[in-house]
Amino acid sequence: MSRSISTNPSDFRTAVPGPSRLGHRLAVITTAFRTIISAVNRRIARLSQRRRHRRLEFDLSRFDDRMLKDIGLDRSEIERVIHFGREF
């Protein structure tokens, strides 16, 4: 049995994606890629901030009570000040 080649244009539309379908697929892929990259960047920023906070907490905890009082802090306030800032 021999196979005939179709010359009907509608058959080609389903077999080969047209420019509009390729454009849509590219847009979907681009959006997904940007979403993934954005999520990774947010995660890196959170990890970086967490590292800075831990380092600052470590540094401030090494101060003695007199030094903390000189900068207007009590030892019990270190964590709150690092995470939420100082109230003036």
Wavefront OBJ file of the C-alpha trace (Angstrom):
o trace
v 0.000 0.000 0.000
v 1.509 3.304 -0.985
v 1.063 6.414 1.020
v -0.033 9.557 -0.733
v 1.299 12.949 0.258
v -1.384 15.373 1.225
v -1.351 18.816 -0.292
v -4.209 20.050 1.826
v -2.975 23.154 3.736
v -4.981 22.303 6.846
v -2.963 19.085 7.236
v 0.256 21.106 7.412
v -1.089 23.387 10.143
v -1.440 20.505 12.551
v 1.836 18.847 11.606
v 4.120 21.891 11.700
v 3.595 24.562 14.331
v 3.045 27.962 12.790
v 4.634 31.208 13.880
v 1.791 32.035 16.260
v 2.079 28.673 18.023
v 5.842 28.962 18.255
v 5.513 32.482 19.609
v 3.058 31.322 22.236
v 5.257 28.397 23.240
v 8.265 30.695 23.456
v 6.289 33.126 25.613
v 5.217 30.326 27.959
v 8.764 28.992 28.239
v 10.163 32.496 28.786
v 7.600 33.213 31.499
v 8.340 29.919 33.244
v 12.082 30.558 33.044
v 11.698 34.068 34.480
v 9.513 32.729 37.295
v 12.116 30.121 38.206
v 14.970 32.633 38.070
v 12.980 35.070 40.206
v 12.292 32.387 42.826
v 15.972 31.430 42.930
v 16.989 35.075 43.310
v 14.517 35.586 46.172
v 15.830 32.474 47.913
v 19.438 33.668 47.552
v 18.476 37.093 48.935
v 16.740 35.511 51.947
v 19.735 33.294 52.651
v 22.081 36.255 52.354
v 19.953 38.339 54.723
v 19.745 35.466 57.194
v 23.540 35.124 57.108
v 23.998 38.865 57.738
v 21.557 38.734 60.648
v 23.293 35.756 62.230
v 26.682 37.423 61.856
v 25.431 40.666 63.372
v 23.795 38.789 66.240
v 27.063 36.931 66.871
v 29.058 40.160 66.830
v 26.694 41.999 69.169
v 26.502 39.075 71.565
v 30.276 39.311 72.014
v 29.929 42.847 73.437
v 29.839 43.132 77.180
v 26.834 44.728 78.888
v 28.591 48.090 79.281
v 29.333 48.330 75.556
v 25.750 47.399 74.695
v 24.479 50.058 77.092
v 26.748 52.626 75.392
v 24.976 52.005 72.088
v 21.576 51.979 73.783
v 20.879 48.254 73.774
v 20.164 45.633 76.347
v 21.286 42.057 75.747
v 17.666 40.902 75.554
v 16.989 43.355 72.696
v 19.686 42.154 70.287
v 17.556 39.736 68.277
v 14.575 42.118 68.046
v 16.738 45.030 66.932
v 18.446 42.931 64.263
v 15.219 41.649 62.770
v 12.870 44.608 63.241
v 15.095 47.637 63.685
v 15.340 50.155 66.466
v 12.550 52.362 67.716
v 13.611 55.912 68.401
l 1 2 3 4 5 6 7 8 9 10 11 12 13 14 15 16 17 18 19 20 21 22 23 24 25 26 27 28 29 30 31 32 33 34 35 36 37 38 39 40 41 42 43 44 45 46 47 48 49 50 51 52 53 54 55 56 57 58 59 60 61 62 63 64 65 66 67 68 69 70 71 72 73 74 75 76 77 78 79 80 81 82 83 84 85 86 87 88
